[in-house]
């Protein structure tokens, strides 16, 4: 290797404090700090241009690295032109697979089919997120809280109401106002509790302003959420509380008076219709009819349980 270095290159190595093959090592510059500043100035003046040009050759660079005993880039010296490394080019991201691209609607096409597909494929947690983020109708702009439901999702009973009221909208929980208190008393009389036996939901997940009746487009936008809840809950029996719940689930326009007193079916699940607790608070004389409906529900549930056992 000694043949690679000429006299000028050997002197350059000594000035850098590097060992030259075949010669005794040079003391590090740091041990002569008193003369460090002048030495740097002198070094800057004494490095011949031929040395700088020799550093550009790959063979000369490899020889200097071997002499220094390092694997990293050669030390930089003042006054010596260093090769300029090319700027790193930004990586071009790989084009995503076709299966990972969102299935966006075509221009002019409604996004509703995609939304319905997402709802029908969601699990319980994702469905809750979708309900709380929903802006499919104007109720999403006027509500305080979306009300997903309340009770035990593993319960055998599902009670379905119309829409959240003022207290439900404020607290974000189903049936917690005066109507909810009456419903709890009704459940207690049946030997049920919402903590163990019952899940409670509404057709609408947002409160209509001033507790007005739900509008057709609002029911149409929100009903898929309830349908998915029922598919995930798989209750043994459904009790529809009030006209809107009964007509929405059964897809009929029949008055509630004609829907009461008989067993309906929602996707092979027995469904009993009774009055909404809010209506019973305004019409307490109708509580007797509601109790008859609940007794019918208990009988249907017992018969279904016996048949499945």
CORCOR-V980884 format. One record per helix or strand. SS is the DSSP state (2 for helix, 1 for strand). FROM is the first residue (numbers start at 1). TO is the last residue. If there is no record, write none. Layout:
ss->SS from->FROM to->TO
ss->SS from->FROM to->TO
This chain:
ss->2 from->2 to->4
ss->2 from->7 to->15
ss->2 from->29 to->46
ss->2 from->49 to->55
ss->2 from->58 to->68
ss->2 from->98 to->100
ss->2 from->112 to->121
ss->2 from->124 to->133
ss->2 from->139 to->142
ss->1 from->150 to->151
ss->1 from->157 to->161
ss->2 from->166 to->171
ss->2 from->178 to->189
ss->1 from->198 to->202
ss->2 from->209 to->211
ss->2 from->216 to->233
ss->1 from->237 to->241
ss->2 from->243 to->250
ss->2 from->256 to->259
ss->1 from->264 to->266
ss->1 from->269 to->274
ss->2 from->277 to->282
ss->2 from->284 to->308
